[in-house]
Structure formats: structure tokens, C-alpha cells
Amino acid sequence: MSSQRSSFMKRQREADLKDKARMKRERRAAKADGPTGTTKGPEIAWDEAVRYVESPTPPSDVSLVPTDDSSD
């Protein structure tokens, strides 16, 4: 009975290792195929044309000349 149990344990361990290796291969294959519809941010519209839009004039109380605040 002891040898039956040890051979069963051995077969069980080998089967578990094979299953683990199979799952690892599947994960790697899924990762190699790329993401499955999950994105981290908004999608870029690569097919849209880029157009220049002129900025509105700045308010009159804002100076266009940079100032050096470090020399007081």
C-alpha cells in the first residue's frame, strides 16, 4: 500500500507540474498577442488630421515679457 501511495503522489506531482507549465505557456502566449482591449488612457486617433488652431489673444493684464523674480 505504501508503494501505491507514493506512486500516486508522484503522478499527482508530475500532473501538477505539467498543469503549471501549461498555464505559464498560455499566459506568455496571451501576453505576446498583446492587450485584449484594455488601455491605460484615451486612445489616440491616428487617422485624424492635425489642424493648427490659433490661440486667442492674452488678456491685457498679463505681460508677455518674462520677469526675473530672483533679483529683488
CNS distance restraints for C-alpha pairs under 8 A (distance, minus, plus):
assign (resid   1 and name CA) (resid   5 and name CA) 6.31 0.50 0.50
assign (resid   2 and name CA) (resid   6 and name CA) 6.21 0.50 0.50
assign (resid   3 and name CA) (resid   7 and name CA) 6.01 0.50 0.50
assign (resid   4 and name CA) (resid   8 and name CA) 6.07 0.50 0.50
assign (resid   5 and name CA) (resid   9 and name CA) 6.10 0.50 0.50
assign (resid   6 and name CA) (resid  10 and name CA) 6.10 0.50 0.50
assign (resid   7 and name CA) (resid  11 and name CA) 6.17 0.50 0.50
assign (resid   8 and name CA) (resid  12 and name CA) 6.02 0.50 0.50
assign (resid   9 and name CA) (resid  13 and name CA) 6.04 0.50 0.50
assign (resid  10 and name CA) (resid  14 and name CA) 6.19 0.50 0.50
assign (resid  11 and name CA) (resid  15 and name CA) 6.08 0.50 0.50
assign (resid  12 and name CA) (resid  16 and name CA) 6.14 0.50 0.50
assign (resid  13 and name CA) (resid  17 and name CA) 6.23 0.50 0.50
assign (resid  14 and name CA) (resid  18 and name CA) 6.20 0.50 0.50
assign (resid  15 and name CA) (resid  19 and name CA) 6.15 0.50 0.50
assign (resid  16 and name CA) (resid  20 and name CA) 6.11 0.50 0.50
assign (resid  17 and name CA) (resid  21 and name CA) 6.13 0.50 0.50
assign (resid  18 and name CA) (resid  22 and name CA) 6.07 0.50 0.50
assign (resid  19 and name CA) (resid  23 and name CA) 6.16 0.50 0.50
assign (resid  20 and name CA) (resid  24 and name CA) 6.19 0.50 0.50
assign (resid  21 and name CA) (resid  25 and name CA) 6.23 0.50 0.50
assign (resid  22 and name CA) (resid  26 and name CA) 6.25 0.50 0.50
assign (resid  23 and name CA) (resid  27 and name CA) 6.18 0.50 0.50
assign (resid  24 and name CA) (resid  28 and name CA) 6.20 0.50 0.50
assign (resid  25 and name CA) (resid  29 and name CA) 6.09 0.50 0.50
assign (resid  26 and name CA) (resid  30 and name CA) 6.10 0.50 0.50
assign (resid  27 and name CA) (resid  31 and name CA) 6.10 0.50 0.50
assign (resid  28 and name CA) (resid  32 and name CA) 6.09 0.50 0.50
assign (resid  29 and name CA) (resid  33 and name CA) 6.26 0.50 0.50
assign (resid  30 and name CA) (resid  34 and name CA) 6.78 0.50 0.50
assign (resid  30 and name CA) (resid  35 and name CA) 7.99 0.50 0.50
assign (resid  31 and name CA) (resid  35 and name CA) 6.94 0.50 0.50
assign (resid  35 and name CA) (resid  39 and name CA) 7.76 0.50 0.50
assign (resid  39 and name CA) (resid  43 and name CA) 7.57 0.50 0.50
assign (resid  58 and name CA) (resid  62 and name CA) 6.85 0.50 0.50
